[in-house]
């Protein structure tokens, strides 16, 4: 199995890149090229030093209006998107639309049309339904860009890229890396996007570690090695990416308890010792301490969890500026 | 409506799947019946339909059609959807009981019959509810439903979770000679699902419906049918494994029949890969292996009927993220052309296809339709086997324009549909 080859017919592949290979929307990792992913990571690198300067803003998106549409609760993703927009000098508006009230009243499409009428240039969408960002992108006006801030179980592509960015800063040669993803893969949009990103960047091996109730059955078709035993799966890995376990999955038919999950799969100093000595520990947050990992690991020297949060801003700046940049170029050509 | 005339359909290739007849003959209709086949020089016709180069077959019988009336007229009405049936060459449609209100009282069955008589575009047969309110708790008044004209009983898309209640409902239906129509889907294994559980649904993050959701329900019903000697018809089989289980039961002589939806013979899980909501159907589109096995089962008699599973929708029903859309395809007008595609591809021979679309479904319903025998009701479809056309969703007669086949180039088109010897559809040349 060729790890770098992503099925281009899947998901949002054709929708998100324009005829010249530039980003129009940013909806999923699958279907994007390695060149484009690398361009986003490199652009993020140029923004990463910005917070250390006294003036944290660049005027790239001055005059643009970006709306964050959050149909699902989020703290980290929402605030980092907001900060990213502000540091690009865009006007930003965050709309919290809890799914329940959206279901009762206005349809998703009506919400979109109303906001379009306010001349928004970009929507950042977080929604509980898989395919929601794709749906909005396929019905949005041609001048509007859509960035996926997480849709159902499908994709969370900016999270995956900030993870890649964090790995690259510590371990720049992806082809040498063995990466383990641990936890609830079934319900995780983060894991799906991570797997596609790691494949594209050409890591040596991707492993997934979980009990069978939280696994996907067809990971082998993506070249992923599946382990149910964490002691085997964590052996000699370079990066450990833990996934969040939603509260409602514990004490259910999926898992007997959070405690039992911790005893078998939770990342402790003992389990971490099975990995390479310089292995990175990552988590998309928020952490359930004592379920996914112990505090000793979360706060330990190998943890890069807070760096991930910081890098989220640079990655989101890169994605927003590249999407709106290609649009701006398109409009300029129209005026010529 | 045109007055009833004496009609001669001249020089067509007459195919009668009820007796494996396939010959170029004249067909003569009078007094709502088929009165003669062959030259019959004594027959004086008021009207002659020239069918030279065309196929003449029994009007099609569709086992599963949602007309949406009563209760969901924004999606379709008995008048709009029977007109679509006529445009598809279909003269008899069978309606599942999940209307609003549900067909669990004679009044609803009678209302549908009255509206169908007023529309006068196709025969409408009804399936009564197997349990009251389809709630799966109390068996319905099946004797009354049978008296009101219901030709069988079904629990629609709803399941009967309690196996004892399913057993009693099946036995009670058999008391009145009513065939039990089951849509097999385990309610727990399918809960929340909207796509085949497989590689595609995993990649798209869509909650899956595993094959076991269907096979568990098929197995449960087969065991009950065998133990109590009940006639069961499975509708909308989607998985290769279910077909194998049905074949095995038939081989042991059990009175089991099955149908599949036409779209399951053409589409697979790959077709939802870009979240195309027009491909959101229940049961879900499965793998190519499943599709190929269903095709073979249609060729071999294990699956004896192919239905449209017609489910028209208003546009809003499909304008949402995939799982939040309503499942179903507006399928009446593509039923025969998609079937003919299987003939052109060599999957089925023409006579077998027409049998699956007329004679066999009529037998499953226990009705004397789907035949061109002398004396049979003059329900006729005349079509051009070779005429090419492109499906245009906006031009469907059905109120529902939800079709994943928009833009498909199909070969084979209905030209005339007659119901009791009256024209109910004639294709106007564009």
Interface residues (C-beta under 8 A of the other chain):
Chain A: X7 X9 X10 X11 X12 X13 X14 X15 X30 X107 X108 X109 X127 X129 X130 X131 X132 X134 X135 X139 X151 X152 X153 X154 X155 X189 X192 X216 X217 X218 X219 X221
Chain B: X197 X198 X199 X200 X202 X203 X204 X205 X206 X207 X270 X273 X274 X275 X316 X319 X320 X321 X322 X323 X324
